[in-house]
Amino acid sequence: MTQAPECCRCGGTVAPDGHCWDCGAAQPAFRSHVEITADDGAAGVSDRGAQRGINADAMALTVSGGWTIGVVCDGVSLSPRSERAAQVAAEVGAASVAAELRSGNLPEVALTRAAVDAAHAVTALASSADTAPACTFVAGIAGPEGIWSAWIGDSRAYWLPDEGPGMALTEDDSGEHEALAAWLGADADDPAARVRSYRPSTAGRLLLCTDGLWRCLPDPGRQRAQLTRLSPSASAAGGSLAEARSLVTYALEADGRDNITAVVIPVAPSIPTASGGGPAHRV
């Protein structure tokens, strides 16, 4: 029988969500470094960073039919139990997208509804609006017809092609002095995710990340350059996991103060439409 870990503050028993049953303290070692992979090769890495007491980032990956679905959330640092908000939002968001796609709904619809489902799940964590856990939300879908992203807050999605310039697929919900202007939580406005789609003509990667990464690597060209620094043998052996590790390691070495999360989803060129249309960008 495995003994439950002891609380770093009071010596009590640590619950499965990483908080002490007795005093409620969050445990720094809980989810301090997490790596996940999907059946199709997509992968994600999340790290607490050098100065944060806990890792309030969360991520989820799943595959549904021909679709790969990723979600990344970042707990709002001034809100209580923000790490729980992020974890719940990521898990609920990914499951909701998968269910919507299985039901035959369009990716745009699936992402919009998933953001609402994630927002409701985070809102349910609050005992009042004054004690409301909160987090950002970015989700991505990659499939044979293209890629889609949806977001609330300042977690980002990027398109990183094997050839040609990359681009950001999201626009931060932020105001003066980069203050967060939208988030998920009981103290937030009704969730209204923005959705963007893109039909790539070349293979590449869909990157989902928190600000712990993009503040160190904001430019998609620099992000792709970091991935190309991997040796061919390391890239071939590790695939997307090696690439996600490379991005997170760069951020840790460059700054490392914040939580850092990167999810990398490999993307094949989109199947041409019957009319022979080339790449298309839809907002």
N, C-alpha and C positions, 0 to 999 in steps of 0.2 A: 504494500500500500504506500502510495506517495504522500508524504506529509505536505500540507499546504504551506506556502511561504509565509514568513512572518513580516509584519508591518515594520517598515524602516523607522517609524516614529514611536509607536507604542508597543510593538512586539505582538500585536494581535494578529488575527487570521486575515489573509488577503483574499478577497472575493474574486470570482472569475473576470470581473470587469476591471481589475487592477486597483481597486480601492479597498481600504481596510474595513472589515465588518464593524470594528469597534469604534475607531475614531474618524473614519471616513477619508483618511489621507490617501492621496494618489501616490502610487509607487513608481519611483523613477525608472526602475528596471523593466516595468511592464511595457511591452511593445517598443523598447528602446531602439531596436533594429529589426525590421520585418522585411522579408522577401517573399514574393508570391509569383506563381507562374500559371499560365492557362494551357490547355491541351494543344492549342495551335501555335504555341511559342511566345505569345505575349507575356510580359513580365513586369513586375514593379518592385521598387525598393523604397523603403521609408526609414529615416533615421532621426533620432531625437536631436542630434546636434550636440555641440560642446557646452552650451550654456543653458538650455531649457531644462527645467526640472522633470518634465514629462514630454512624451511625444503626443501632441494633439492633432497630428495629421493622421489620416486614414485612407485606405484604398481598397478597391474590390475589382476583381476580374472574373468574367465568366464568358462562356461560349454558348450560343443558342443557334442551332442550325448553321448557316453560313456566316453568322454575325459574331464578331468579337466585341465585347462590351467592357468598358473600363470606367470607373468612377474614382475621383480623388476629391477629398474634402479636407479643409483646414479649420481647426477649432479657433474661434475668435478668442484671443488671449485674455480679454477683460471679462469674459463671461464665465460663470461657474461650470465645471465639468464639461468644458469645451471638447475634451478628448472623447467623451462619450457621445456628444452630439455628432462629431465627425464620423465616428465608427458606425453609429446607427444610420446616418445619412448615406454613407457609402454602401453599406450592405443592403439597405432598403432600396436605394436608387438602382443598383445593379440588378437586383431581383425584379424590380418593377419593369425596367427596360426589357429584360429577357421575356417576361410574361406578355408584355404588349406586342413584342415582335412575334412570339409564338401564336398570338391571336390574329396575326395578319395585319396589324396596324403599321402605318408608315413610320420610319425612324423618327421623323419630326414629331409625330404624335406621341410615340413611345417616350422620347426624351422629355417632352413637355409634361406629360403625366407623371413621369418618374420624379421630376423635380418637385412636383406637388406632393407626391407620396412621401418623398424624403423630408420635405418641409413639415408635413403633418406629423411624421414620426419624431422629429426633433422637438416640435412644439409640445408633444405629449410628455416630454421629459421634464418640463417646467412645472413647478408648483405654483408659480405666479409669473407675471411679466417682469417683475423686478429681479427674479432669480432664474432667468431664462438661459439655458445653454444655447450656444449659437455656433454656426460654422459656415464656411463657403462651400460651393458645390460646382464641380465641372465633370461632365460625363462625355464619353466619346463612343461612337459606334464605327466599326470598320467592316465592310462587306464587299461583295462583288460589284455593287453599283456605286460605291464611293465611300466617303467618310462624313460623319456628322458630329457636331459638338453642341453642347448646351451648357450654360453657366449662369450662376448667380454669385456675385462676389468677385474676388481677384485671383482665384486659382485659374490657370490658363491651359489652353490646348494649342498645339503647334503642329503644322504639317512640315515634315522634314523629308524631302524627296532624295532619292539616290542621285538624281541629276537635276540641276537647275536650282534656283533660289527657293528657300523655304518661306514660311509665313506664319504669323500668329492667326489663329482661327477665332480668338475671343478678344473682347475689349473689356478692360477692367471696369467694374462697377465701383468707382471711387470718386470722391469729391476733392475739395480743397485740401492741400497738404497730403494727398493720397489717402485721406480718410475713407474707410470702407462705407459704401453707400447702399449696399444690399447684402443680405445674408439670409440664412435659414434660422428660424427660432421664433419663440412666442412673442418676442418684442419686435419682430420684423413685419414689413408690409406683406400683403398677399404675394405668394411666390409667382414670379413671372419670368421664367427662364427665357433667354434669347437663344435662338438655334441658328446654326450656320452649317451649310453643307458644301462639299467640294468633290468634284469628280477628277481624280488624278489620272494623268496619262502615263505616269511612270511609277515604278515601285518606290516605296519609302516607308516612313514610320509616322504614326500618330503619337504624339507625346502629350501626356497629361501631367501637370505638375503644380506644386504649391509655390508660394512666393519665396520660400527658402531656397528654391532652385533658380527661379527666373530672375531674382534680384542679383544673382551672381552671373547668370548666363541669360540675359534678356533677348539676345539676338539669335534668330534661328540659324544664321550662318555659323555663328560661334558654337551653337549646340551641335550642329552637324560636324563641325571640325573636331569637336571633342570626341565624337563617336568614331571618326576616321583615324584617330590616334591609336585606337585599339589595333594590336597586331592581327593579321589575318587569321592566325591560328586561334588566338583568344576569342575573336569575334565569331569564328565558325564554331568553336567549342561551346561558348556561352550564349550565343545568340542575343536575344533581347534582354536577358538577365544581365549579361556582361555589359551591355550598353547602358542599362539603367544604373548598374553599379558605377560605371564610369562617370555618369552625370552627377550622381550623388557624391561620389568621392571628390570630384572637382569642387563642388559647392562646399563640402566639409573643409577642404584645404584652402579654399579662397576666403571663406568667412566662417561658416560653421556655427554661427550663433543661434540660428533659427532651426526649427524642424524642417526637414527636407524630404520631399517625396517626388519620385518620377515613375510614371507608368509608360512603357514603350510597347506599342502595338504594331507589328509588321503589316504593311498594306501592299497588296498587289495592284497593278494597273486596273482601272475600272473597265468593265465590259462595254464596248461601244454601243450606243443606241442604234435602233434600226435605221435612223436617218443618217447615221454616220457622224453624229455630232462629236466634237472633240471635248477637251476639258471645259467644264462649266463651273462657275462659282455662284452659289445662290445664298442670299442672306434672308 
